[in-house]
Amino acid sequence: MGRYEEAISDFNKSLEIVPNNEISLNHRAISYRMMGRYEESLADLNRSLVIDPNNASTLYLRGITYKKMGRYEESLAELNRSLVIDPNNATVLNCRGVTYQMLGSYKKSLADYNESLEINPNYLQAINNRGVAYQDIGRYEESLTVFNKSLEIDPNDAAVLSNRGFTYKTMGRYEESLADLNKSLEIDPNNALTLNISGTLYQQMGRHKEALSDLNKSYEIKANSTNESYLRQKIKILRTISDNLDHIHQNYVHGEFHSGNILMISTRESVNIPYDIGDKLALVSLNLGDKISIEPKISDLGLSRKINETTANKKICGEVSSSAPEVLLGKQPTRESDIYCLGIIMSEVSTGKPPFENISRTTISLEIDIYNGLRPEFASGTPDVYIKLAKQRMDNDPMKRPTAKIVYEQLQEWEIILNKELNELNEEQIQIRNQFLEADKIISSTSNTSLKKNIKMLRIFVNLLTKLKFQKYLSK
């Protein structure tokens, strides 16, 4: 991460000398993107395209950034423009294929991978992506053929071996699957995803002790190997949710926004791996043959409406505990009431628990108390700046609640503070950083206790499977 900061510093100096240098703008945009600072990346690419609107490479970079933000339609538009200018670019075709795949357009996705491979027959990334696309639509024999070709070029590609192992497993060819997964783990022994596939395979084969061993390793690696702090992960999730909501608020009001309508998804057909959310053990989706990446996406837009539309239906459709006071009084949901719900989600992210979980009240009593100022609690050690921002979101006066974009920018600023070296921060930023680091000590201690409980739960579960001779995937 420090290298990206240094690169940005160098590009800043270059742009002070030549403000309209496209190369420096594009490379700084790449550095911002690699750090997850997508808005800044877009800003640089927008500047670059003002200078040269028909630069195919810049359009491609903007397409990638939109894809990273989950804005796939916009990504597709940029990649299409890039390919009009440079139609034989195998890299851009491959990227557009991935975007089509994310949108569920598998026929178009496969067409792009095939065209990319006509231009560059040994393009391993496109070969592997084509194999995963065939997996997605259940064409397993074709998927195997593609992975076989990839492994002829590079027999020791751990990701492709893992993907082929997963395909064999899906087809019921367990011994071949196990051979691929074992070879993949010889090359990359600490790959949490491959260990998870191996663990679930052992379960299906009735080898429950080996299943437990691999699933435990997978979970422990996931829990212990990340370079991100617990709160930094949570800030990143909240930043992405805020960006999603800001995108919706350009034209719409969600109207039924709560944590149950946020999906934690990956970018491809996936397998399940244990992931700790609060004090619970959940199974979430992770990419096949790609970097582990879990991103939140706002869903359930069935009751959304355009900003200036009204509706006769004033019934509360969402959770009372997540509803804004004015909505509880029967007013129309607005962007401001969506923002209130974002504050509720922020408290849930802090505690890992639903709002008002420990309060025993009737629905009507809870509605009255919320209108009179009752708000959910935050976990011990939560930074003051975090609590302040969440409470601003939950202000009784809708006009005092910050917009989704302002919330996004504040969360992004905290991310930047946590990513920078201490000598790059001013006194106020150091205080904010220290609050988050101190909170991490408390959360880390709690999470380690939860980890031990979760592993114990897994052990009990697998022992039960052994007694019952019952083979199946781990489920929710």
N, C-alpha and C positions, 0 to 999 in steps of 0.2 A: 504494500500500500504506500509505503514511504517513497518508492520510486516514482509512482504516479504523481505524488505531490511535487517531487523534484522536477519531473517533466513539465508539469503545469507552470512551475516557477520559471523555468527556462523559456517556455512558450510565451509567458506574460512579458518577459523582457524583450523577446523578439517582436511581439505585437506593439510594445511601446515605441519601438523604432519604426516598424512598418505595420501600421494598424490594419491594413487591408490585405495582409498576406494570407492567401487561401490555405497554403500548406500548413502554416502555423495554426490557423483556426481549426482546420480539420484534425490535426494531430492533438490539439488540446481537447477537442470534442471527444476523441477516442479515449483520452486519459480520463476525462470526466465520466464517460460511459462505463469504463472499467471499474470506477469507484462507486458506481450506482448513482451518480449525480446527473440524472437524465435531463432535467430541465436546463442545466447549464450546458450540457452537451448539445441539446437542441438549439439553444440560443446561439452557440458558435456556428452550428451548421446553417442556421437561418441567415446569419451574417454572411457566411461564405457563399450562399446561393444568391444573395443580393448582388454580390460581385460577379458571379458567373452562374446564371440560372440553369444552364444546360450542362453542368459538370456531372457526368454520370457517376463518378466515384462519390461525390458529396451526396447525391440523391440516394445512393446505396447506403451510405453511412447513416443518413437520416432514417432510412427504412429499417435498418438494424436497431436504431435507438427506439423507434416506435414499437418494434417487436418486443424489445426488452421491457417496455412499459405496459405490454399487453394490449396495445392499441393496434390490432392486427389489420384492420381495414385501412388505416392510414399508412401502415407499413407497406401494405400491398400496393397502394397508390404510388408511393415513392419508388418501389422496386420496378413497377411497370414503367414509370417514366425513365428510370435508369436504363432499362432494357430496350426502350425505343431508341435511345441514343447509342447504346452498345449492346446489340442483340446477341452477340456470341460470347458473352462473359459467363463462364461456367460457374464462378463463385456466386454471382448475383442470381443466376438461375437456381442454384442449390438453395440459396437463402429464401427465394420466393417459394420454392417447393416446401420448405419448412413452414413458412407462413400459411400456405394453403393447407398444410397438414393440421396446423393448429386450429384452422377454421373448419376442419372436417371435410375439405374438398380434396379427397384422396386421388381422384382421377387426375385432376390438374396438378396435384403434388407429384404424382408418379411421372406425369408427362415432363415436368420440369427436371426431375432427377435424370430421366432418360436423355433429355436434350443436353443436360450438363455433361453427362457421360459420353455422349457422342463427340463433344468437343474435347473432353479430357477423359479417356477411358479408364485411367488409373487414379481418378480423383476419389480417394478413400472415403472422405467425408460424405460425398454424394452416394457412394456405394452403400455405406452403412445406413444412411438415411433412407435409401430406397428399401433396404431390408426391414427397417423398423416400420416403414409405411405398409409393407406387405403384412407384417405382424398385426398392425392396427386393424386391417380389414379381414384378417383370418386366412390369408393366403400363405399358409406356413411353408408349403413345399417351395414356393417361389422365394420366400424369405430365406430359407436354407440355401438355395442356389446362390443368392446374392451374398450371403455371409461367407459361403465357401469360396467364392471368387475373391472377396476381400482378404480372406486368410491365406489364399495363394500368394497374394502380393506381400502381406505382412503376417506371417504365422503366429507372431507373438503379440498381436494387438489384444490387450486384455479386455477392452470394452467390447470388441466384436465377439470374442470368445464368450463373454458373459451374455451378450445378446443372443448368440446362437444357442447357448445353453438354455436360455429362457424359452426359445422357440421349441427346442427338443422337449423341454419340460411340459409345455403347453400341449404338445402332440402326444404325450404319454411315453416318450422314449427316454425313460429316466436314466438308464446307464450312460447313454450318449450325452445327456444333459450333465450328469455328474462329472464325466470326464472333462467336458469343456469348462465347467465351473471350477474344478480343481486346478486345471491348467491356468485359468485366469487368476486364481488366488495365489498360485506359485509366483506369478509375475507381479501381482499387486495384492499382497496378503491382507492389507488393511482397507480394502474397498468395502465400505458398509453395505452398498447396494448388492454386490455380488454375494456377500455373506448372507444377506437376507434372502436372495433367490435360492441359495444353497440350503438355508435353514428350512424354507417352506417346501423345498424338494424332498429333503429328508423326512419331513412330516408326512408327505404323501406316500413315501416309501415305507412308512412305519418305523423309521429309525429315529425315535423320538429323543434319545440322549444326544445324538449328533445334531438334531434339529435345535435343541435347546442351546447347545454349545455355540452354534453359528449365529443364532438369533441374539444370544447374549453379547457375543463379540460385536455384532452389527450395531446393537443399541449402544453399547459402551463407547464404541468408536465415534458414533454420531454425537453422543453426549459430551465426550471428552476432547475430541480432536479439533473442534471448530475454533477458529481464531477470533470469532466474534463473541463479545460479551453477551450475557443473557438479555440485558436491557437494550443493547445495540441491535440485537435481532428484533426485539419488540418495536423499537423505533423504526426500523426498516419496514416492518410489516405495516405499522400505522401510517408511515409516509406513503406507501403504495396504496393503501386504502383511501387516504386523503386525495391522492392523485386520481384514483378511479372516480371518486365522488365529484371532484372538481370537473372531470370530463363529462360526467352525467349532468352536472349543474349548468353546463353551457346551454342546454336546451330543455332539460327535464327536472322534475322533482321526483325523487324515488318514492316516498310516501309510506314505505313499510321497511325502513332501514333498521336492522338490528344484527347482532353477531350471528344469528342463525342463517342470515342471508349472505354470509361471506364464505366463499369456498376457498380452501387452501389447495391449489392445483399446481401441476407441473406442465411442461410444454409438450409432452408426448404421451403415447400409451404407456402405462406405468405399472409398477408393482408396489406392494405395500411394505413399509418399513416402520418400526416403532419410532414415535416422536413424542417428546414430552410437551404437553400443553397444560400449564398450571401444575396441578399435582396428579394429573391423569396420564395414563399410557394410551395413546391413540395410534392408529395406523393411518399414515398419510401417503399420498402418491408421490413417487419419485421417478425421474426420467430414466429411460434405458440407455445405457452407453453414453451418458452425458454427465456434466457436473451436477451434483445434487443441488436443486434449486426449487424452493417452495415459495410460491407467490400467492397472495390473497387476491381474489376477484369478487366484486360485488355482483350478486345474482338476484333472481326473483324480481324482475322489473314489471311484473304483471299489473301492478296497481300504480305504476308511474304515470305521470301525465306531463304535458308540456307546461312550461312555467306559467303562462297566462290562462291556462284552462281552469275551469271550475267543474266540480262534480257534485251531484245531489247527495251522494253517499257519504255521510259523515260518521259512519260507524267506525270505531277503532278496530283496525284489522291487524295491527302489530301487537307486540307484547306491551302490556300496561307498564311494566317495570322499565321499558326502554322508550316510552312515549313522552314527548315534550308536554309541558303543562298546558299549553294552549290547545294542543290536539286533544288532550283529555277533556277540555271544556267544549269540544265539538267543532273547533275551527279546522279549516282545510290544512292538510300537511303542506309545508313550504320548504324551500331550501334551508331556512333557518331551523325548522324542526328536524330535518335530516342532520344538521350540524349538532343539535342537541344529542341525537342518537350516537353521533361520533364520540361525544364526551362520555356517554355510557360505555361504549366499547373500550374507550381508553381506561376506564376503571376496571373493566373485565380483564384487559390485558395486564393490568397491574396485579390483580389478585388471583387471576386464573379461575374466578368463580362468577356465577351469574349475579346481577345486581340484586341487593336486598335478600340474598339467600337465607340469611339468618334472622330475618324479621318476619314474625308471624302476624299477618294482617289479612283482612278481607280485601277483595279487589277494590271496593268502593273506598274503604279506609285508606288503602295505599294511594289511590288517585288523589284523595284530599291532601294527604301528607306530601305527595310530590308537588302538588300545586302550591303548598305552603312552604316549600323549600327543601324537602327531604331529598338527599342525593346519596348515591352509593359511596361506600368507603374505598380507601386505597390501601395497598399492602404496606406493612411496616417497612420503613426505609426508602419508600418511593421518593424521588427527588422533589423538592418544593416547586421547581420550575415546571415539572411534569404535571403536578397536581393543579398548579395555577392555570396552566393551559387547558386542562380537562374541565376545570370549573368554569372557565370563560365559555367553553362550548356549551355548558349546561346552565348558563345564566337564565334567570326567569324571564328577562326581557329579550325577546328574539333579536332585536336590533343591536344588542350588545355582543352577540355571538360572532366570532370571526368567520370569514368565508373558508371554504375548503382549501382554496389556494393559499391563504395566509397560514392556515394550519400546516399545510404541506411545506411551506417555506421555513416555518419554525422548526419542524422536525428535521428537515434537511440541514438546517444550521447546526442542530445538535449532532447530527451524524458527522458533519465536517469537523466540529470541535473534538469529537472522540477519535477521529482519524488523524488529526494533526499531532505533531510533536509538541511537547510542553513549551519549548522556547519560541514557538510560533503563535502562542496565545497571549491575549491580554489578561489583566487581573480578573475581570468579570467572567471571561471564558474559562479560566482556570478553576474558578469557584464552581461553575456549572459542571465542568469535567469531573471535579472531585466528588460532587454530589452523586453523579452516575456511578463512579467507581466504588464509592462507599456502598451504594445501593446494591451493586453487583455482588459484594461480599456476602450480604444478607441473603440475596436471592440464590447465589451459588450454593450456600450452605443448605438452604431449604431444598434446592433441586437435587443435591447429592443424596439427601435423605429419601426424597421421592424416587430417585433412581434405584436405590436399594430395595424399596418396597415394590417397584415395578418389576425388577428382575425376579424377586421372590414370587410375585404373582405369575410371571411367565413360567417359573419352575414348577409351581403347583399345577398350573394348567397343563403343562406337557406331561407331568406325572399322571394326571387324570386321563389324558389321552392314551398313555401307555396301558393303564389298567383297563380302559374300555375298548382298546384296539380300534379307536375311532380316528380316522384320517380325514383331515380337511384343512383348508386355509384358515389362518387366524382371521377373525372378523372383528367388527366393532365390539 
